């Protein structure tokens, strides 16, 4: 199975110069916690999560007009191509403790694969392994706090 077979193609995104308030409003309206951030030419620049907004904006007292590029995550993004093998991407998500992979083609965001997508396709065992890896990441961040 290929990534294109399971990826969500309706991807809400923001531009790197958009204010964080726009990203937060989009998350609220569309009930998502993850938004790819793109450049003016539509290339992937980073991602912003609801957690990024809480820790890098709210906790630091930054204003609502702060550009998303100043608080987005750029390091360690997990990306793949539409024709990549889904099982390989699932393993990478586990190994890198990522809940989502951004599907990119020619630098453009064309989809997203989430842990929930994998749970439906890969079955409970793979989903359990990924959830365990994500829980480990979260508990490790709590210990550092």
C-alpha positions in Angstrom: 0.0 0.0 0.0 1.2 3.5 -0.8 0.9 6.7 1.1 -1.4 8.2 -1.5 -3.9 5.4 -0.8 -4.5 6.6 2.8 -3.4 10.2 3.0 -5.9 12.9 3.8 -5.9 15.3 0.8 -8.0 18.1 2.4 -5.1 19.8 4.2 -5.7 23.0 5.9 -2.6 25.2 5.8 -1.3 28.6 6.7 1.3 30.9 5.1 4.4 31.5 7.1 3.6 35.2 7.5 0.1 34.5 8.8 -0.6 35.5 12.5 -0.8 32.7 15.0 -4.4 33.8 15.8 -5.3 32.8 12.2 -3.8 29.3 12.7 -5.5 28.9 16.1 -8.9 30.0 14.6 -8.4 27.5 11.7 -7.7 24.7 14.2 -10.8 25.6 16.1 -13.1 25.8 13.0 -11.8 22.7 11.3 -11.2 20.7 14.5 -7.6 19.9 13.7 -4.5 20.3 15.9 -1.9 20.3 13.2 -1.4 22.7 10.2 1.4 22.7 7.6 2.9 26.1 7.0 3.8 27.0 3.5 6.0 29.6 1.8 4.7 32.1 -0.8 5.5 29.5 -3.5 3.5 26.9 -1.6 6.5 24.8 -0.5 6.5 23.3 3.0 8.2 25.6 5.5 7.2 23.9 8.7 4.2 22.9 10.8 2.4 24.3 13.7 0.4 22.3 16.3 -2.0 23.2 19.1 0.9 22.4 21.4 3.2 24.8 19.7 0.6 27.5 20.2 0.2 26.7 23.9 3.9 26.5 24.6 5.5 29.0 22.2 2.8 31.7 22.1 0.5 31.5 25.1 3.0 30.4 27.7 5.5 33.0 26.5 2.9 35.8 26.4 3.4 36.5 22.7 0.7 38.6 20.9 -1.9 37.1 18.6 -0.3 38.8 15.6 3.0 36.9 16.0 3.8 35.3 12.6 3.5 31.5 12.6 7.0 31.3 11.1 8.5 32.5 14.4 6.8 29.6 16.4 6.4 26.8 13.9 8.3 23.5 14.1 10.9 23.1 11.4 13.3 20.6 12.8 12.5 16.9 12.6 9.5 17.2 10.3 8.5 13.8 9.0 7.7 14.0 5.3 7.1 11.4 2.7 6.1 11.1 -1.0 2.7 9.9 -2.3 4.3 6.7 -3.8 6.3 5.8 -0.6 5.5 2.5 1.0 3.0 3.0 3.8 4.6 0.4 6.1 8.0 2.2 5.9 6.4 5.5 6.8 4.5 3.9 9.7 7.8 2.5 11.0 9.4 5.9 10.6 6.5 7.5 12.5 7.1 5.0 15.3 10.9 5.4 15.4 10.7 9.2 15.3 7.7 9.3 17.6 5.6 11.4 15.3 1.8 11.4 15.1 1.7 12.7 11.6 3.6 12.7 8.3 3.3 15.5 5.7 3.0 14.1 2.2 5.0 16.3 -0.2 5.3 16.1 -4.0 7.7 18.5 -5.8 8.0 20.5 -2.6 4.2 21.1 -2.4 2.0 19.7 0.4 -0.4 17.2 -1.1 -1.6 15.3 2.0 -1.2 14.3 5.6 -1.0 10.8 7.2 -2.0 10.6 10.8 -1.7 7.9 13.4 -5.5 7.6 13.1 -5.2 6.8 9.4 -2.6 4.1 10.2 -4.9 2.6 12.9 -7.6 2.1 10.3 -5.3 0.7 7.6 -2.6 -1.1 9.5 -4.7 -2.6 12.2 -4.6 -2.5 16.0 -1.0 -3.9 16.4 0.7 -1.2 14.4 -1.6 1.5 15.9 -0.7 0.2 19.4 3.1 0.4 18.6 2.7 4.0 17.4 0.5 5.1 20.3 3.1 3.6 22.7 5.9 5.6 21.0 3.9 8.8 21.1 3.0 8.2 24.8 6.7 7.7 25.5 7.5 11.0 23.8 4.8 12.8 25.8 5.8 11.3 29.2 9.5 12.2 28.4 8.5 15.8 27.8 6.6 15.9 31.1 9.7 14.6 33.0 11.8 17.5 31.5 9.2 20.1 32.6 
